């Protein structure tokens, strides 16, 4: 992109931001945080492609003013975290929403494949889940406690182990994107097929409702976080395959940076999911309305924060 085209496409937003910064009226720093993030992105782009231009000097000055305005009289680290989850992360979600949808579609299709495969091949569940797990679960079903597996470990140990494992899986889904996204797609396919066959297994034993009300207490956040990690991996792979106006190396760096921010953004989901699995899921005798309420609340949060809020925020700050 030529510099003049870059300037013309962004100048109105820069001028509006500059006017807000220079205004003598008191401004809530959070109100300009989203635009500040966009300015720093523009600055990074300008530094790469127009390193000797006056535009770079202008954006540097504008970003410095914004930084002082946002962080003055506040504890910087605390405010950074607030800005990240309130503005930066949601705007990343909006900008890269197509990758979230692609990751979600891949996962859902693979879950369907897992269900259909289990329905048409009675050995498929054992192939995916392993004989030991299947035999243990059948034994628990016969004893009248199908979800006994969630009651065996010490709660704190279970919480820590599950959270660590889930974060590790998310990093793997992201890092595997370096193989032009094929590694990420494989992880999404594997986890989706495993989930589909797992749910069919309980359906086959007439326990679908019981399994849903138990597993999805923690699984709602956990599975969505894996899908988000898949989106991060797809972004990384896309940055290598489709650098657009950037050099391939520069595009790769942006892909890594964006993917890491997404992984950081979903870590709280894994922590909450791990807590629920370690401390709450085991109470299978809890009233159905209570268990369903946790699942519905998790779904509402996901839809609002990851889809509705980013759209609203972008429209407000555009």
LUMDRENRO-880004 format. One record per residue (C-alpha): x, y, z; residue number from 1. Coordinates in nm, 4 decimals. Layout:
<rs>
R	X	Y	Z	NUM
...
</rs>
This chain:
<rs>
R	0.0000	0.0000	0.0000	1
R	0.1351	0.3434	-0.0941	2
R	0.1808	0.5848	0.1922	3
R	-0.0720	0.8337	0.0556	4
R	-0.3380	0.5620	0.0416	5
R	-0.2524	0.4587	0.3974	6
R	-0.2882	0.8188	0.5147	7
R	-0.6143	0.8837	0.3292	8
R	-0.7776	0.5713	0.4701	9
R	-0.6939	0.6607	0.8307	10
R	-0.6509	1.0379	0.8579	11
R	-1.0073	1.1122	0.9747	12
R	-0.9774	0.8663	1.2621	13
R	-0.6358	1.0068	1.3594	14
R	-0.7653	1.3647	1.3595	15
R	-1.0681	1.2724	1.5689	16
R	-0.8440	1.0911	1.8155	17
R	-0.6035	1.3859	1.8304	18
R	-0.8931	1.6229	1.8996	19
R	-1.0116	1.4038	2.1864	20
R	-0.6598	1.3876	2.3322	21
R	-0.6009	1.7636	2.3100	22
R	-0.9430	1.8545	2.4465	23
R	-0.9337	2.0359	2.7785	24
R	-1.2423	1.8491	2.8879	25
R	-1.1809	1.5612	3.1242	26
R	-1.1762	1.2332	2.9405	27
R	-1.2190	0.8895	3.0852	28
R	-0.8985	0.7071	2.9798	29
R	-1.0976	0.3926	2.9073	30
R	-1.3040	0.5776	2.6472	31
R	-1.0005	0.6342	2.4273	32
R	-0.8245	0.3044	2.4997	33
R	-0.9716	0.1219	2.2007	34
R	-0.8624	0.3953	1.9595	35
R	-0.5203	0.3966	2.1239	36
R	-0.4837	0.0278	2.0377	37
R	-0.5694	0.1037	1.6754	38
R	-0.3185	0.3905	1.6701	39
R	-0.0393	0.1638	1.7953	40
R	-0.1274	-0.0895	1.5252	41
R	-0.1060	0.1876	1.2643	42
R	0.2240	0.2972	1.4168	43
R	0.3646	-0.0553	1.3904	44
R	0.2563	-0.0769	1.0259	45
R	0.4045	0.2654	0.9476	46
R	0.7311	0.1796	1.1214	47
R	0.7628	-0.1256	0.8964	48
R	0.6742	0.0253	0.5605	49
R	0.7412	0.4006	0.5925	50
R	1.0273	0.4216	0.8458	51
R	1.1575	0.7616	0.7281	52
R	0.8226	0.9348	0.6789	53
R	0.6640	1.2278	0.8589	54
R	0.3625	1.0059	0.9172	55
R	0.5721	0.7903	1.1511	56
R	0.6719	1.0947	1.3549	57
R	0.3121	1.2103	1.3727	58
R	0.1834	0.8717	1.4897	59
R	0.4653	0.8423	1.7423	60
R	0.3676	1.1762	1.8914	61
R	-0.0010	1.0882	1.8909	62
R	0.0606	0.7518	2.0568	63
R	0.2777	0.9144	2.3238	64
R	0.0060	1.1680	2.4068	65
R	-0.2521	0.8925	2.4265	66
R	-0.0306	0.6820	2.6513	67
R	0.0128	0.9654	2.8993	68
R	-0.3584	1.0434	2.8918	69
R	-0.4592	0.6847	2.9573	70
R	-0.2077	0.5957	3.2256	71
R	-0.1607	0.9138	3.4253	72
R	-0.2553	0.8915	3.7920	73
R	-0.3179	0.5159	3.7623	74
R	-0.1285	0.2012	3.8392	75
R	-0.0078	0.1069	3.4940	76
R	-0.0088	-0.2717	3.5231	77
R	-0.3592	-0.2828	3.6656	78
R	-0.4905	-0.0546	3.3934	79
R	-0.3181	-0.2527	3.1200	80
R	-0.5053	-0.5662	3.2213	81
R	-0.8340	-0.3770	3.2314	82
R	-0.7732	-0.2265	2.8887	83
R	-0.6706	-0.5637	2.7471	84
R	-0.9881	-0.7480	2.8424	85
R	-1.2215	-0.4518	2.8008	86
R	-1.0920	-0.3204	2.4686	87
R	-0.7891	-0.4831	2.3088	88
R	-0.8943	-0.8486	2.3269	89
R	-1.2567	-0.7856	2.2112	90
R	-1.1272	-0.5785	1.9162	91
R	-0.8934	-0.8633	1.8229	92
R	-1.1943	-1.0968	1.8359	93
R	-1.3869	-0.8675	1.6018	94
R	-1.0984	-0.8213	1.3579	95
R	-1.0337	-1.1945	1.3334	96
R	-1.3881	-1.3248	1.3773	97
R	-1.3790	-1.5200	1.0513	98
R	-1.1096	-1.7457	1.1997	99
R	-1.3264	-1.8062	1.5069	100
R	-1.6145	-1.9131	1.2833	101
R	-1.3880	-2.1356	1.0735	102
R	-1.2487	-2.3021	1.3863	103
R	-1.6015	-2.3490	1.5239	104
R	-1.7243	-2.5038	1.1981	105
R	-1.4280	-2.7436	1.1799	106
R	-1.4899	-2.8525	1.5387	107
R	-1.8657	-2.9023	1.4919	108
R	-1.8189	-3.1009	1.1715	109
R	-1.5590	-3.3217	1.3382	110
R	-1.7917	-3.3772	1.6373	111
R	-2.0626	-3.4852	1.3929	112
R	-1.8164	-3.7193	1.2244	113
R	-1.7315	-3.8678	1.5636	114
R	-2.0983	-3.9237	1.6488	115
R	-2.1824	-4.0826	1.3121	116
R	-1.8728	-4.3018	1.3231	117
R	-1.9602	-4.4261	1.6725	118
R	-2.3185	-4.4929	1.5599	119
R	-2.2058	-4.7038	1.2648	120
R	-1.9071	-4.8834	1.4168	121
R	-1.9328	-5.0261	1.7683	122
R	-1.5529	-5.0429	1.7959	123
R	-1.4979	-4.6765	1.7127	124
R	-1.5504	-4.5441	2.0666	125
R	-1.2873	-4.7819	2.2009	126
R	-1.0496	-4.6749	1.9247	127
R	-1.0865	-4.3073	2.0169	128
R	-1.1334	-4.3167	2.3946	129
R	-0.9326	-4.6300	2.4731	130
R	-1.0377	-4.9642	2.6203	131
R	-0.9435	-4.8684	2.9759	132
R	-1.1670	-4.5606	2.9845	133
R	-1.4588	-4.7356	2.8134	134
R	-1.4415	-5.0401	3.0442	135
R	-1.4173	-4.8175	3.3524	136
R	-1.7179	-4.6104	3.2425	137
R	-1.9269	-4.9185	3.1640	138
R	-1.8424	-5.0513	3.5101	139
R	-1.9512	-4.7185	3.6642	140
R	-2.2767	-4.7283	3.4679	141
R	-2.3490	-5.0765	3.5943	142
R	-2.2829	-4.9541	3.9496	143
R	-2.5358	-4.6734	3.8991	144
R	-2.2847	-4.3847	3.8964	145
R	-2.1911	-4.3138	3.5293	146
R	-1.9908	-3.9992	3.6143	147
R	-1.7893	-4.1483	3.8997	148
R	-1.4685	-4.0598	3.7144	149
R	-1.5160	-3.6967	3.8211	150
R	-1.5293	-3.7971	4.1884	151
R	-1.2098	-3.9984	4.2160	152
R	-0.9378	-3.7338	4.2403	153
R	-0.8752	-3.4801	4.5159	154
R	-1.0511	-3.1584	4.4160	155
R	-0.7527	-2.9206	4.4237	156
R	-0.5225	-3.1673	4.2493	157
R	-0.7851	-3.2274	3.9824	158
R	-0.8379	-2.8538	3.9305	159
R	-0.4665	-2.7841	3.8867	160
R	-0.3992	-3.0843	3.6635	161
R	-0.6960	-3.0154	3.4346	162
R	-0.6235	-2.6440	3.4044	163
R	-0.2583	-2.7061	3.3210	164
R	-0.3464	-2.9729	3.0642	165
R	-0.6071	-2.7546	2.8957	166
R	-0.3672	-2.4601	2.8701	167
R	-0.1064	-2.6960	2.7242	168
R	-0.3564	-2.8169	2.4613	169
R	-0.4410	-2.4572	2.3721	170
R	-0.0738	-2.3707	2.3195	171
R	-0.0337	-2.6804	2.1046	172
R	-0.3356	-2.5848	1.8927	173
R	-0.1819	-2.2402	1.8441	174
R	0.1782	-2.3437	1.7853	175
R	0.0777	-2.6160	1.5385	176
R	-0.0522	-2.3378	1.3184	177
R	0.3086	-2.2859	1.2099	178
R	0.2608	-2.5869	0.9814	179
R	0.0463	-2.3644	0.7553	180
R	-0.2510	-2.4398	0.9861	181
R	-0.2638	-2.8153	0.9135	182
R	-0.1446	-2.9008	1.2650	183
R	-0.4159	-2.6814	1.4170	184
R	-0.6845	-2.8380	1.1976	185
R	-0.5677	-3.1837	1.3077	186
R	-0.6015	-3.0913	1.6773	187
R	-0.9498	-2.9481	1.6180	188
R	-1.0532	-3.2592	1.4242	189
R	-0.9176	-3.4953	1.6871	190
R	-1.0823	-3.3172	1.9797	191
R	-1.4105	-3.2778	1.7921	192
R	-1.4231	-3.6448	1.6902	193
R	-1.3396	-3.7461	2.0468	194
R	-1.6222	-3.5296	2.1840	195
R	-1.8736	-3.6593	1.9296	196
R	-1.7935	-4.0242	1.9959	197
R	-1.7907	-3.9599	2.3713	198
R	-2.1406	-3.8098	2.3672	199
R	-2.2750	-4.0875	2.1433	200
R	-2.1353	-4.3435	2.3847	201
R	-2.3590	-4.2085	2.6614	202
R	-2.6520	-4.1687	2.4227	203
R	-2.6186	-4.5374	2.3340	204
R	-2.6580	-4.6213	2.7031	205
R	-2.9614	-4.3917	2.7423	206
R	-2.7620	-4.1401	2.9451	207
R	-2.7365	-3.8454	2.7057	208
R	-2.9288	-3.6028	2.9298	209
R	-2.7354	-3.7045	3.2389	210
R	-2.4023	-3.6748	3.0580	211
R	-2.4868	-3.3325	2.9110	212
R	-2.5945	-3.1918	3.2485	213
R	-2.2710	-3.3187	3.4011	214
R	-1.9990	-3.2833	3.1406	215
R	-2.1035	-2.9485	2.9993	216
R	-2.0886	-2.7782	3.3390	217
R	-1.7177	-2.7404	3.2701	218
R	-1.7157	-2.8416	2.9047	219
R	-1.8974	-2.5342	2.7756	220
R	-1.6079	-2.3024	2.8609	221
R	-1.3406	-2.5645	2.8067	222
R	-1.4505	-2.6656	2.4560	223
R	-1.5036	-2.3080	2.3441	224
R	-1.1572	-2.2146	2.4689	225
R	-1.0094	-2.4962	2.2587	226
R	-1.2012	-2.3611	1.9586	227
R	-1.0557	-2.0152	2.0294	228
R	-0.7056	-2.1668	2.0518	229
R	-0.7761	-2.3253	1.7147	230
R	-0.8643	-1.9817	1.5786	231
R	-0.5281	-1.8515	1.7063	232
R	-0.3527	-2.1337	1.5218	233
R	-0.5445	-2.0599	1.2031	234
R	-0.4427	-1.6931	1.2291	235
R	-0.0802	-1.8004	1.2595	236
R	-0.1088	-2.0317	0.9600	237
R	-0.2863	-1.7672	0.7547	238
R	-0.0160	-1.5126	0.8334	239
R	0.2345	-1.7442	0.6637	240
R	0.0160	-1.8348	0.3662	241
R	-0.1364	-1.4923	0.2999	242
R	0.0994	-1.2072	0.3999	243
R	-0.0960	-0.9547	0.1884	244
R	0.0928	-0.6228	0.1790	245
R	0.3403	-0.7306	0.4482	246
R	0.6591	-0.9250	0.3970	247
R	0.6097	-1.2901	0.4911	248
R	0.8321	-1.2493	0.7971	249
R	0.6525	-0.9374	0.9152	250
R	0.3136	-1.1019	0.8584	251
R	0.4328	-1.4038	1.0574	252
R	0.5388	-1.1790	1.3457	253
R	0.1959	-1.0140	1.3514	254
R	0.0339	-1.3587	1.3418	255
R	0.2402	-1.4753	1.6394	256
R	0.1623	-1.1580	1.8348	257
R	-0.2112	-1.1823	1.7682	258
R	-0.2241	-1.5544	1.8457	259
R	-0.0430	-1.5111	2.1769	260
R	-0.2873	-1.2378	2.2783	261
R	-0.5779	-1.4724	2.2031	262
R	-0.4215	-1.7505	2.4109	263
R	-0.3691	-1.5079	2.6990	264
R	-0.7285	-1.3917	2.6598	265
R	-0.8742	-1.7424	2.6970	266
R	-0.6625	-1.8525	2.9946	267
R	-0.9364	-1.7332	3.2378	268
R	-1.1799	-1.9657	3.0569	269
R	-0.9522	-2.2611	3.1245	270
R	-0.9095	-2.1607	3.4879	271
R	-1.2852	-2.1332	3.5451	272
R	-1.3482	-2.4564	3.3516	273
R	-1.0835	-2.6346	3.5585	274
R	-1.2392	-2.5045	3.8793	275
R	-1.5845	-2.6226	3.7728	276
R	-1.4548	-2.9658	3.6722	277
R	-1.2553	-3.0081	3.9902	278
R	-1.5056	-2.8714	4.2424	279
R	-1.8550	-2.8661	4.0871	280
R	-1.9000	-3.1318	3.8158	281
R	-1.8596	-3.4127	4.0690	282
R	-2.1913	-3.3227	4.2350	283
R	-2.4027	-3.5249	3.9932	284
R	-2.6899	-3.5405	4.2434	285
R	-2.7375	-3.1620	4.2297	286
R	-3.0767	-3.0441	4.0961	287
R	-3.1020	-3.0397	3.7177	288
R	-3.2074	-2.6742	3.7119	289
R	-2.8896	-2.5766	3.8961	290
R	-2.6613	-2.7717	3.6643	291
R	-2.8459	-2.6455	3.3579	292
R	-2.8229	-2.2917	3.4956	293
R	-2.4424	-2.3089	3.5081	294
R	-2.4312	-2.4334	3.1484	295
R	-2.6723	-2.1648	3.0241	296
R	-2.4843	-1.8915	3.2121	297
R	-2.1606	-2.0059	3.0468	298
R	-2.3252	-1.9981	2.7027	299
R	-2.4671	-1.6513	2.7622	300
R	-2.1244	-1.5230	2.8649	301
R	-1.9591	-1.6732	2.5555	302
R	-2.2165	-1.5306	2.3148	303
R	-2.2082	-1.1865	2.4776	304
R	-1.8339	-1.1384	2.5352	305
R	-1.6956	-1.3148	2.2288	306
R	-1.9563	-1.2152	1.9693	307
R	-2.2003	-0.9401	2.0712	308
R	-1.9723	-0.7127	2.2734	309
R	-1.6879	-0.6993	2.0143	310
R	-1.9388	-0.5976	1.7445	311
R	-2.0852	-0.3232	1.9616	312
R	-1.7422	-0.2011	2.0705	313
R	-1.6184	-0.1804	1.7126	314
R	-1.9231	0.0181	1.6000	315
R	-1.8820	0.2609	1.8893	316
R	-1.5101	0.3131	1.8347	317
R	-1.5072	0.3031	1.4534	318
</rs>
